[in-house]
Amino acid sequence: MKIIWNVFCKIFKYGINILNLIRITISNIILLILIIIGITTYINIQHNKQIIHPSALVLNIKGIIVDKPTTCTKFQQISKHFLNINQSDIQENSLFYIVNILRQAKNDPNITGLILSLKNFSGGNQSSLEYIGKTLLEFKKSGKLIYAISDNYNQSQYFLASYANKIYLTPQGSVDLRGISTSKLYYQSLLKNLKINTHVFRVGAYKSAVEPFIRNNMSSQVRHEENIWINQLWDQYLNIISCNRNITKQQIFPGINTIFNELYNMNGDTANYAYHKKWIDKVESRFDIENEMKKIFGKNKKNNSFNAISMYDYKLQESNKQQHDNNQIAIICIQGTIIDGVNSNNISGSVGGDTIAYQIRNARFDPKIQSIILRINSPGGSVHASELIRQEIIATRNSGKPVIVSMGNIAASGGYWIATPANFIIASNSTITGSIGVFGIINTLEESLDAIGVHNDEVSTSPIANLSVAKALPVEFKNIMQLYVDTSYQYFIKTVAKFRCKTIADLDQIAQGHIWTGSDAIKHGLIDKIGDFDDAISKAVELAHLTQYQLNWYEDTANWIDVLIQQMNRIFYSTTIKKTYNHILFLNINEFAKIHYNNNSNPFSCIWNDPKHCYALCTDYVQYN
């Protein structure tokens, strides 16, 4: 009886403890929810500041510009307001949000001018910068003036600054123009030293994605081709700036040796050199610049500065979503390397083929959606995933809903594969496209393992029954892989030939992995028009026969835990690694990280998960600094 009583007491005791734990857990969850609601309310109050006096809108872009940010804005704001963390180096800004902000400010009577404060702007691709530049010209045409203010300008910053009515530079500042480049790391010797065998299967003499694995340098064919298109992009860059500043291209960039000699004759005074070359309009101290802005926009007695509002505090007015609810244009962004499967955790730099195909399918069956714009900013990726997306586009087009492709900075290889069946393809002059080619790549470690005394043996019913990185690749499987790649390439060019109304022989001459800028792509018939996102909207309206419409942006549904972890990683970066980097005086690694952030040109950074190991991927990216 005593034993039974003891057992009963223990069960009762544990039950009480469990109930107490549940009570505490529920109380903590409720408290956490209340805290989150309070913080969100505070942020919304702070974010939705009212403009009391006529003010300048300050375009103080922090971080990089992308088509579709992968970060959570609310978490960013919590970090900024409560943790005092500056995340400007890694913050993502939506290209379309910036454009909409500028267009709203253009018509806002409380906004009397624009200030470009680009100190923390880490950069963006040329296609995006040109689109923002177009919007800045619209702002100027409204009669409102633009002022660019900075201590220094890198090439991306100066590109936007060139649209200003007046560019200011502080006495120790500079305009850092260097040119553009493409570069890759090559691993042939590394792989050889590690005794890693790389098996490459490809079609396309100009398909450069596999070269880092099989060479120690760039092939002559690829070097020749890249030299052509990066010079086209640099010429485009100089043309726009020279037009904006009303000076010649020779004045903008006479050559690095000439710049050095002229700078030497001016005793290395970079600010006065920029003024002398008419790159800027005034060399003044921050104090003098601020006084000028006070005279233009009025003095703000609260902060002893001029009347201004940051782009991050300026509220973007939402359109009436019910007004044209049945005439919607779906906007689906395809940004990053295309991988097989879904977007499992909202990781920057990749997009799941299943996810995009599902979004297109939903738009196809949604009676409110009248047309679809695919915004492609992708170097391609998995052949299987690209084909899933392409098939869904064909089904949508066959259903009677027009599909328009708006190419961003890059829509090459698999990125072009998915664009081919669209009703209309639009790209900018600086878009990188083409790269029609396919490759497969498999690494095996049998020699590495053999060197450390690990060996493999087996019994199987066929040579390909047990494929493994721990043993040599069977000849039979090599033959199958090459067949996969050859077949995929033939399928690729036949698809392009069909939808672009070309013969296979003609298309093969411009395929083979050739990379084309938008200005060349239209000459070869790979796209339909040189334009931007606005042109894509106009074409979608035209083909769907709409008089009024509403844009419906398809967003990913991110798991809040993944977003929280992602944001905590950024906080860790800001509070630890960044502070370490900033103490390195002569080699500022933080600047290196800015330039290469979200750059998929490193083949080891890609996710190789195609079921047949076949890829349509372009790894050529431009670096402006």
PLY file of the C-alpha trace (Angstrom):
ply
format ascii 1.0
element vertex 625
property float x
property float y
property float z
element edge 624
property int vertex1
property int vertex2
end_header
0.00 0.00 0.00
2.86 2.33 0.85
4.48 1.67 -2.56
1.22 2.47 -4.35
0.90 5.68 -2.36
4.47 6.72 -3.22
3.83 6.06 -6.91
0.64 8.09 -6.76
2.44 11.00 -5.01
5.20 10.99 -7.61
2.67 10.99 -10.46
0.76 13.82 -8.79
3.99 15.77 -8.19
5.13 15.38 -11.82
1.65 16.32 -13.02
1.72 19.53 -10.98
5.19 20.34 -12.37
4.06 19.73 -15.95
0.97 21.93 -15.47
3.16 24.64 -13.94
5.57 24.42 -16.88
2.66 24.69 -19.34
1.31 27.71 -17.42
4.69 29.46 -17.49
5.19 28.66 -21.18
1.75 30.01 -22.14
2.34 33.14 -20.04
5.70 33.73 -21.71
4.22 33.24 -25.18
1.44 35.75 -24.42
4.02 38.19 -23.03
6.19 37.73 -26.13
3.21 38.38 -28.42
2.35 41.54 -26.49
5.98 42.72 -26.74
6.03 42.07 -30.49
2.72 43.95 -30.91
4.11 46.85 -28.88
7.35 46.96 -30.87
5.48 46.74 -34.19
3.16 49.56 -33.14
6.12 51.69 -32.12
7.91 51.03 -35.41
4.80 51.87 -37.43
4.44 55.15 -35.54
8.10 55.95 -36.14
7.97 54.82 -39.76
4.84 56.77 -40.69
6.19 60.21 -39.86
4.12 63.09 -41.12
5.77 65.84 -43.15
4.84 69.05 -41.36
6.97 71.50 -43.38
7.98 71.39 -47.04
11.04 69.20 -46.96
13.69 67.50 -49.01
13.42 63.78 -49.56
16.77 62.22 -48.69
17.59 59.21 -50.83
20.03 57.73 -48.31
20.20 54.21 -49.71
21.89 51.81 -47.30
23.28 48.55 -48.64
22.54 47.08 -52.06
19.70 47.30 -54.58
17.94 44.09 -55.64
14.71 43.32 -57.44
13.32 41.33 -54.53
14.74 41.65 -50.99
14.93 38.44 -49.00
15.14 40.12 -45.60
12.32 41.01 -43.27
11.83 44.76 -43.03
10.22 44.57 -39.59
13.18 42.71 -38.11
15.51 45.24 -39.68
13.61 48.07 -38.06
13.62 46.33 -34.66
17.40 45.93 -34.91
17.82 49.56 -35.90
15.57 51.05 -33.24
16.27 48.83 -30.25
19.66 47.19 -30.79
21.33 50.24 -32.35
22.79 48.09 -35.11
23.85 49.57 -38.42
23.26 46.98 -41.13
23.92 49.22 -44.11
26.56 46.92 -45.59
24.21 43.98 -45.98
20.76 45.58 -46.20
18.76 44.85 -49.32
16.61 47.54 -50.91
13.85 46.87 -53.41
14.49 48.52 -56.77
10.77 48.99 -57.30
10.21 50.48 -53.85
12.85 53.14 -54.55
11.28 53.93 -57.94
7.79 54.21 -56.40
9.10 56.45 -53.60
10.66 58.83 -56.16
7.53 58.92 -58.31
5.32 59.65 -55.33
7.69 62.38 -54.09
7.68 63.96 -57.55
3.97 64.74 -57.15
4.02 65.38 -53.39
3.65 69.15 -52.68
5.40 68.67 -49.32
8.53 67.41 -51.06
10.35 70.37 -52.59
13.55 68.65 -53.69
15.72 65.57 -53.51
19.06 64.96 -51.81
21.17 61.99 -52.89
23.11 60.95 -49.79
24.86 57.85 -51.07
27.64 57.34 -48.52
26.27 53.97 -47.37
25.12 52.81 -50.79
27.12 49.66 -51.53
26.07 49.36 -55.16
23.70 47.86 -57.65
23.79 46.45 -61.14
23.82 48.79 -64.12
20.36 47.85 -65.34
18.83 48.78 -61.96
20.82 52.00 -61.75
19.63 53.03 -65.22
16.01 52.43 -64.18
16.45 54.60 -61.07
18.21 57.16 -63.26
15.17 57.32 -65.52
13.03 58.06 -62.45
15.45 60.77 -61.31
15.08 62.44 -64.71
11.29 62.36 -64.25
11.76 64.02 -60.85
13.91 66.78 -62.40
11.39 67.38 -65.18
8.75 68.11 -62.54
10.74 71.25 -61.70
12.17 70.00 -58.42
15.95 70.09 -58.00
18.27 67.23 -57.06
21.43 67.67 -54.97
24.08 64.98 -54.52
26.18 65.23 -51.34
29.03 62.95 -50.30
32.59 62.75 -49.01
33.45 60.24 -51.74
31.76 58.65 -54.72
32.44 55.15 -56.01
31.26 54.23 -59.51
27.74 53.11 -58.56
27.26 56.15 -56.32
28.58 58.54 -58.93
26.33 57.05 -61.62
23.26 58.11 -59.61
24.88 61.39 -58.52
25.42 62.33 -62.18
21.65 62.85 -62.51
21.71 65.62 -59.89
21.39 69.30 -60.73
24.36 69.98 -58.45
27.00 67.59 -57.08
28.83 68.47 -53.85
32.12 66.96 -52.66
34.01 67.67 -49.42
37.63 68.93 -49.64
39.28 65.56 -48.92
36.86 63.64 -51.09
37.23 61.90 -54.45
35.33 60.45 -57.38
36.74 56.95 -57.76
36.37 55.90 -61.41
38.31 52.74 -62.31
36.49 50.80 -65.00
34.69 47.46 -64.78
35.86 43.87 -64.84
34.87 40.25 -64.66
36.94 37.79 -62.68
36.82 34.22 -61.44
38.94 31.98 -59.28
40.32 28.89 -61.03
40.80 25.61 -59.19
42.44 23.11 -61.53
45.72 23.01 -59.60
43.91 22.93 -56.26
41.77 20.00 -57.33
44.84 18.24 -58.71
46.75 18.74 -55.44
43.78 17.42 -53.48
43.55 14.50 -55.93
39.95 15.35 -56.76
38.87 14.17 -60.20
36.54 16.57 -62.02
34.36 15.12 -64.76
32.94 17.79 -67.06
30.35 17.28 -69.77
29.41 20.29 -71.86
28.14 21.66 -75.15
29.17 25.15 -76.20
32.70 26.35 -76.89
31.94 29.58 -75.03
30.30 27.98 -71.98
32.64 29.37 -69.34
30.92 28.10 -66.18
33.00 24.89 -66.13
36.38 26.52 -66.79
37.24 27.13 -63.11
37.21 23.36 -62.58
39.34 22.39 -65.59
41.68 25.35 -66.08
43.96 27.68 -64.16
43.09 30.67 -66.34
40.55 31.97 -68.82
40.42 30.39 -72.28
41.17 32.63 -75.26
37.60 32.27 -76.60
36.03 33.33 -73.33
38.55 36.15 -72.81
37.78 37.54 -76.27
34.03 37.41 -75.72
34.08 38.91 -72.24
36.32 41.69 -73.44
33.65 42.62 -75.99
30.66 42.81 -73.68
32.34 44.43 -70.66
33.58 47.20 -72.98
30.02 47.60 -74.24
28.80 48.01 -70.66
31.59 50.46 -69.80
30.81 52.48 -72.91
27.15 52.56 -71.88
28.16 53.75 -68.41
30.34 56.56 -69.78
27.73 57.61 -72.36
25.07 58.10 -69.71
27.33 60.06 -67.35
28.72 62.25 -70.13
25.16 63.05 -71.22
24.10 63.83 -67.65
27.12 66.06 -67.00
27.16 67.54 -70.50
30.85 66.70 -71.00
32.68 64.26 -73.27
33.47 60.64 -72.47
37.14 61.56 -72.70
36.67 64.02 -69.85
34.95 61.38 -67.75
37.61 58.73 -68.19
40.66 59.71 -70.27
42.51 56.57 -69.16
44.14 55.64 -65.88
47.62 56.85 -66.87
46.27 60.23 -67.95
44.28 60.50 -64.73
47.42 59.75 -62.70
49.53 62.30 -64.56
46.90 65.04 -64.27
46.34 64.21 -60.62
50.09 64.30 -60.00
50.28 67.79 -61.50
47.55 68.88 -59.07
49.52 67.53 -56.08
47.10 64.65 -55.59
44.16 66.93 -54.73
41.36 64.56 -55.74
38.51 66.93 -54.89
39.83 69.83 -56.97
40.73 67.40 -59.74
37.09 66.23 -59.85
35.98 69.88 -59.97
38.51 70.68 -62.70
37.27 67.75 -64.81
33.63 68.94 -64.26
32.75 65.67 -62.56
31.28 67.71 -59.71
29.97 71.25 -59.21
31.21 72.36 -55.80
33.94 71.50 -53.29
32.69 72.54 -49.86
32.88 71.44 -46.24
29.95 69.66 -44.64
29.22 72.82 -42.63
28.95 74.99 -45.75
26.88 72.38 -47.60
24.46 72.12 -44.68
24.05 75.91 -44.57
23.23 75.93 -48.27
20.61 73.22 -47.75
19.10 75.26 -44.89
18.70 78.20 -47.23
17.04 76.00 -49.86
14.79 73.80 -47.70
14.48 75.84 -44.52
15.94 75.31 -41.06
14.66 72.59 -38.80
14.95 74.00 -35.28
14.39 70.61 -33.68
17.63 69.05 -34.97
19.45 72.25 -36.06
19.60 70.99 -39.62
17.49 71.53 -42.73
13.96 70.23 -43.29
14.30 66.72 -44.67
12.85 63.25 -44.43
14.65 59.97 -45.07
13.38 57.61 -47.74
13.00 55.02 -44.95
10.63 57.32 -43.02
8.70 58.58 -46.03
5.43 56.66 -46.21
4.55 55.12 -49.55
0.81 55.48 -50.12
-0.96 52.25 -50.99
-3.26 52.17 -53.97
-6.91 51.21 -53.59
-6.73 47.43 -53.93
-10.47 47.07 -54.51
-10.65 49.60 -57.35
-9.42 47.34 -60.16
-9.54 44.02 -58.34
-10.64 42.03 -61.39
-8.01 43.49 -63.72
-4.77 42.40 -62.09
-1.32 41.96 -63.57
0.70 39.37 -61.65
4.36 40.24 -61.01
6.52 37.18 -60.34
10.20 37.77 -59.59
12.77 35.10 -60.47
15.93 36.22 -58.74
19.08 34.17 -58.24
20.32 30.74 -59.27
17.49 28.38 -60.24
17.63 25.23 -58.12
15.54 22.08 -58.13
12.75 22.00 -55.56
11.18 24.77 -53.51
12.41 27.84 -51.66
12.86 25.97 -48.42
14.23 28.73 -46.23
14.27 31.98 -48.22
18.03 31.89 -48.72
19.44 34.81 -50.69
20.93 33.97 -54.07
18.71 31.07 -55.19
15.14 30.39 -56.24
13.29 27.07 -56.33
11.89 25.91 -59.66
8.88 24.30 -57.98
8.10 27.53 -56.12
8.10 29.67 -59.27
6.12 27.09 -61.26
3.53 27.00 -58.46
3.22 30.79 -58.46
2.75 30.89 -62.24
0.16 28.10 -61.99
-1.77 30.02 -59.31
-1.75 33.11 -61.51
-2.98 31.03 -64.45
-6.01 29.75 -62.54
-6.78 33.04 -60.77
-9.66 34.69 -62.69
-8.59 38.12 -61.40
-5.20 37.82 -63.10
-5.35 39.00 -66.71
-1.65 38.89 -67.59
1.69 37.99 -66.02
5.03 39.79 -65.93
8.01 37.61 -65.15
10.86 39.74 -63.80
13.95 37.61 -64.46
17.24 38.42 -62.80
18.86 35.03 -62.92
22.00 33.40 -64.36
20.09 30.12 -64.75
20.84 26.89 -62.94
19.19 23.47 -62.96
17.95 22.34 -66.39
15.16 20.33 -64.78
13.94 23.26 -62.66
14.17 25.67 -65.62
12.09 23.33 -67.76
9.40 23.06 -65.06
9.04 26.84 -65.11
9.08 26.96 -68.92
6.31 24.36 -69.22
4.14 26.33 -66.80
4.68 29.47 -68.87
3.60 27.61 -72.02
0.45 26.39 -70.24
-0.32 29.95 -69.12
0.20 31.34 -72.62
-2.01 28.60 -74.10
-4.73 29.49 -71.57
-5.00 32.91 -73.21
-3.20 34.93 -70.57
-0.24 36.85 -72.03
3.18 36.42 -70.39
5.71 39.24 -70.63
9.33 38.87 -69.58
11.15 41.83 -68.10
14.87 41.05 -67.91
16.92 42.67 -65.17
20.69 42.68 -64.95
21.05 39.07 -66.12
18.72 36.58 -67.75
21.18 34.14 -69.24
21.40 30.40 -69.84
18.60 28.87 -67.71
17.36 32.43 -67.17
16.90 32.71 -70.93
15.56 29.14 -71.16
12.51 30.09 -69.08
11.99 33.35 -71.02
11.72 31.76 -74.47
7.97 30.91 -74.57
6.84 34.37 -73.37
4.61 36.47 -75.60
7.08 39.35 -75.40
10.62 39.75 -74.05
12.02 43.11 -72.91
15.60 43.79 -71.79
17.75 46.84 -71.14
20.85 47.66 -73.18
23.01 46.49 -70.29
21.20 43.20 -69.63
23.40 40.09 -69.87
21.53 37.36 -71.73
22.03 34.46 -74.14
24.63 31.95 -72.88
22.68 29.17 -74.59
24.60 26.09 -73.55
24.43 23.14 -71.16
26.97 21.40 -68.96
27.22 18.73 -66.31
29.85 18.41 -63.63
30.68 15.65 -61.13
33.64 15.46 -58.74
34.93 12.15 -57.40
37.32 11.56 -54.50
38.68 8.08 -55.13
42.30 9.23 -55.43
42.00 11.48 -52.37
40.67 8.60 -50.30
43.28 6.23 -51.71
46.04 8.62 -50.60
44.91 8.40 -46.97
44.32 4.66 -47.02
40.57 4.47 -47.68
39.56 2.10 -50.47
36.30 1.07 -52.06
35.16 -2.36 -53.32
31.76 -3.76 -54.20
29.64 -6.38 -55.91
26.91 -5.05 -58.24
24.63 -6.16 -61.04
25.76 -3.37 -63.40
28.62 -0.84 -63.58
26.28 2.05 -62.68
24.33 0.33 -59.91
26.24 2.14 -57.17
27.48 5.58 -58.18
29.54 7.22 -55.49
32.00 10.08 -55.05
34.23 7.55 -53.31
35.03 5.69 -56.51
35.89 6.38 -60.14
33.07 7.33 -62.46
32.20 4.37 -64.75
32.71 4.89 -68.48
29.12 3.80 -69.05
27.83 6.60 -66.82
30.13 9.13 -68.51
28.54 8.21 -71.82
25.06 8.60 -70.33
25.96 11.99 -68.85
27.30 13.31 -72.16
24.12 12.06 -73.83
22.02 13.93 -71.23
23.97 17.13 -71.89
23.86 16.79 -75.69
20.12 16.09 -75.61
19.44 19.01 -73.27
21.38 21.38 -75.53
19.51 20.23 -78.64
16.23 20.63 -76.76
17.33 24.12 -75.65
18.13 25.40 -79.14
15.05 23.76 -80.69
12.91 25.48 -78.07
14.50 28.86 -78.73
14.29 28.36 -82.50
10.59 27.53 -82.28
9.54 30.53 -80.20
11.98 33.01 -81.74
11.11 31.87 -85.30
14.63 30.90 -86.31
16.25 27.90 -87.95
18.32 25.62 -85.75
21.39 26.26 -87.91
21.06 30.04 -87.51
20.47 29.75 -83.79
23.43 27.45 -83.24
25.73 30.20 -84.51
24.62 32.59 -81.75
24.30 29.82 -79.14
27.31 27.69 -78.07
27.37 29.54 -74.76
27.78 33.01 -76.35
26.95 35.87 -73.98
25.14 38.92 -75.37
24.24 42.31 -73.99
20.68 43.50 -74.56
21.80 45.78 -77.39
23.26 42.77 -79.23
20.48 40.38 -78.25
17.86 42.41 -80.09
20.02 42.39 -83.24
20.14 38.59 -83.06
16.41 38.30 -82.44
16.73 36.88 -78.92
14.51 39.62 -77.43
11.70 41.81 -78.75
12.43 45.27 -77.36
14.97 47.38 -75.49
13.19 48.82 -72.47
12.59 48.57 -68.74
9.97 47.41 -66.28
7.61 50.25 -67.23
7.62 49.00 -70.81
6.77 45.51 -69.56
3.72 46.89 -67.73
2.62 48.77 -70.85
2.94 45.64 -72.97
1.02 43.55 -70.39
-1.78 46.12 -70.44
-1.81 46.15 -74.24
-1.85 42.37 -74.74
-4.52 41.85 -72.05
-6.63 44.71 -73.52
-6.89 46.53 -70.18
-7.83 50.15 -69.65
-7.36 50.07 -65.89
-5.30 47.63 -63.87
-3.73 46.76 -60.56
-0.32 45.19 -59.98
-0.31 42.04 -57.84
3.18 41.26 -56.54
3.59 37.58 -55.76
5.62 37.19 -52.57
7.21 34.18 -50.94
5.68 32.98 -47.69
8.73 32.92 -45.44
8.82 30.85 -42.26
9.16 33.34 -39.38
11.74 31.11 -37.66
13.95 31.15 -40.78
13.58 34.93 -41.03
14.47 35.31 -37.34
17.58 33.12 -37.73
18.59 35.04 -40.85
18.21 38.34 -39.03
20.17 37.08 -36.01
22.99 36.09 -38.37
23.01 39.64 -39.71
23.03 41.03 -36.16
25.97 38.75 -35.33
27.77 40.01 -38.43
27.12 43.64 -37.49
28.19 43.29 -33.86
31.22 41.02 -34.21
32.71 40.32 -37.63
32.13 43.81 -38.99
33.83 45.45 -36.01
36.80 43.15 -36.51
37.03 44.02 -40.20
36.87 47.76 -39.55
40.01 47.58 -37.42
42.06 46.41 -40.39
43.63 49.66 -41.57
45.37 48.89 -44.83
43.22 46.04 -46.18
39.58 46.82 -45.57
38.00 43.39 -46.01
34.60 44.91 -45.27
34.79 46.81 -48.57
35.63 43.53 -50.31
32.51 41.99 -48.79
30.41 44.89 -50.06
31.53 44.38 -53.64
31.06 40.63 -53.70
27.87 40.33 -51.63
25.32 38.05 -53.28
27.67 37.25 -56.15
27.18 33.75 -57.56
30.21 33.80 -59.84
31.95 31.37 -57.50
30.94 27.89 -58.69
31.40 26.47 -55.19
28.67 28.83 -53.91
26.02 27.33 -56.23
23.60 24.62 -55.19
24.17 21.66 -57.52
21.01 19.57 -57.13
19.72 18.89 -60.64
18.49 15.26 -60.76
20.43 14.63 -64.00
23.42 16.82 -63.03
22.67 19.05 -66.04
22.93 22.84 -65.75
22.26 25.88 -67.89
24.17 28.45 -65.85
26.09 31.63 -66.61
28.67 32.66 -64.01
29.81 35.93 -65.57
29.17 38.94 -63.34
30.41 42.49 -63.64
32.30 44.19 -60.82
32.19 47.99 -60.85
34.79 48.55 -58.14
0 1
1 2
2 3
3 4
4 5
5 6
6 7
7 8
8 9
9 10
10 11
11 12
12 13
13 14
14 15
15 16
16 17
17 18
18 19
19 20
20 21
21 22
22 23
23 24
24 25
25 26
26 27
27 28
28 29
29 30
30 31
31 32
32 33
33 34
34 35
35 36
36 37
37 38
38 39
39 40
40 41
41 42
42 43
43 44
44 45
45 46
46 47
47 48
48 49
49 50
50 51
51 52
52 53
53 54
54 55
55 56
56 57
57 58
58 59
59 60
60 61
61 62
62 63
63 64
64 65
65 66
66 67
67 68
68 69
69 70
70 71
71 72
72 73
73 74
74 75
75 76
76 77
77 78
78 79
79 80
80 81
81 82
82 83
83 84
84 85
85 86
86 87
87 88
88 89
89 90
90 91
91 92
92 93
93 94
94 95
95 96
96 97
97 98
98 99
99 100
100 101
101 102
102 103
103 104
104 105
105 106
106 107
107 108
108 109
109 110
110 111
111 112
112 113
113 114
114 115
115 116
116 117
117 118
118 119
119 120
120 121
121 122
122 123
123 124
124 125
125 126
126 127
127 128
128 129
129 130
130 131
131 132
132 133
133 134
134 135
135 136
136 137
137 138
138 139
139 140
140 141
141 142
142 143
143 144
144 145
145 146
146 147
147 148
148 149
149 150
150 151
151 152
152 153
153 154
154 155
155 156
156 157
157 158
158 159
159 160
160 161
161 162
162 163
163 164
164 165
165 166
166 167
167 168
168 169
169 170
170 171
171 172
172 173
173 174
174 175
175 176
176 177
177 178
178 179
179 180
180 181
181 182
182 183
183 184
184 185
185 186
186 187
187 188
188 189
189 190
190 191
191 192
192 193
193 194
194 195
195 196
196 197
197 198
198 199
199 200
200 201
201 202
202 203
203 204
204 205
205 206
206 207
207 208
208 209
209 210
210 211
211 212
212 213
213 214
214 215
215 216
216 217
217 218
218 219
219 220
220 221
221 222
222 223
223 224
224 225
225 226
226 227
227 228
228 229
229 230
230 231
231 232
232 233
233 234
234 235
235 236
236 237
237 238
238 239
239 240
240 241
241 242
242 243
243 244
244 245
245 246
246 247
247 248
248 249
249 250
250 251
251 252
252 253
253 254
254 255
255 256
256 257
257 258
258 259
259 260
260 261
261 262
262 263
263 264
264 265
265 266
266 267
267 268
268 269
269 270
270 271
271 272
272 273
273 274
274 275
275 276
276 277
277 278
278 279
279 280
280 281
281 282
282 283
283 284
284 285
285 286
286 287
287 288
288 289
289 290
290 291
291 292
292 293
293 294
294 295
295 296
296 297
297 298
298 299
299 300
300 301
301 302
302 303
303 304
304 305
305 306
306 307
307 308
308 309
309 310
310 311
311 312
312 313
313 314
314 315
315 316
316 317
317 318
318 319
319 320
320 321
321 322
322 323
323 324
324 325
325 326
326 327
327 328
328 329
329 330
330 331
331 332
332 333
333 334
334 335
335 336
336 337
337 338
338 339
339 340
340 341
341 342
342 343
343 344
344 345
345 346
346 347
347 348
348 349
349 350
350 351
351 352
352 353
353 354
354 355
355 356
356 357
357 358
358 359
359 360
360 361
361 362
362 363
363 364
364 365
365 366
366 367
367 368
368 369
369 370
370 371
371 372
372 373
373 374
374 375
375 376
376 377
377 378
378 379
379 380
380 381
381 382
382 383
383 384
384 385
385 386
386 387
387 388
388 389
389 390
390 391
391 392
392 393
393 394
394 395
395 396
396 397
397 398
398 399
399 400
400 401
401 402
402 403
403 404
404 405
405 406
406 407
407 408
408 409
409 410
410 411
411 412
412 413
413 414
414 415
415 416
416 417
417 418
418 419
419 420
420 421
421 422
422 423
423 424
424 425
425 426
426 427
427 428
428 429
429 430
430 431
431 432
432 433
433 434
434 435
435 436
436 437
437 438
438 439
439 440
440 441
441 442
442 443
443 444
444 445
445 446
446 447
447 448
448 449
449 450
450 451
451 452
452 453
453 454
454 455
455 456
456 457
457 458
458 459
459 460
460 461
461 462
462 463
463 464
464 465
465 466
466 467
467 468
468 469
469 470
470 471
471 472
472 473
473 474
474 475
475 476
476 477
477 478
478 479
479 480
480 481
481 482
482 483
483 484
484 485
485 486
486 487
487 488
488 489
489 490
490 491
491 492
492 493
493 494
494 495
495 496
496 497
497 498
498 499
499 500
500 501
501 502
502 503
503 504
504 505
505 506
506 507
507 508
508 509
509 510
510 511
511 512
512 513
513 514
514 515
515 516
516 517
517 518
518 519
519 520
520 521
521 522
522 523
523 524
524 525
525 526
526 527
527 528
528 529
529 530
530 531
531 532
532 533
533 534
534 535
535 536
536 537
537 538
538 539
539 540
540 541
541 542
542 543
543 544
544 545
545 546
546 547
547 548
548 549
549 550
550 551
551 552
552 553
553 554
554 555
555 556
556 557
557 558
558 559
559 560
560 561
561 562
562 563
563 564
564 565
565 566
566 567
567 568
568 569
569 570
570 571
571 572
572 573
573 574
574 575
575 576
576 577
577 578
578 579
579 580
580 581
581 582
582 583
583 584
584 585
585 586
586 587
587 588
588 589
589 590
590 591
591 592
592 593
593 594
594 595
595 596
596 597
597 598
598 599
599 600
600 601
601 602
602 603
603 604
604 605
605 606
606 607
607 608
608 609
609 610
610 611
611 612
612 613
613 614
614 615
615 616
616 617
617 618
618 619
619 620
620 621
621 622
622 623
623 624
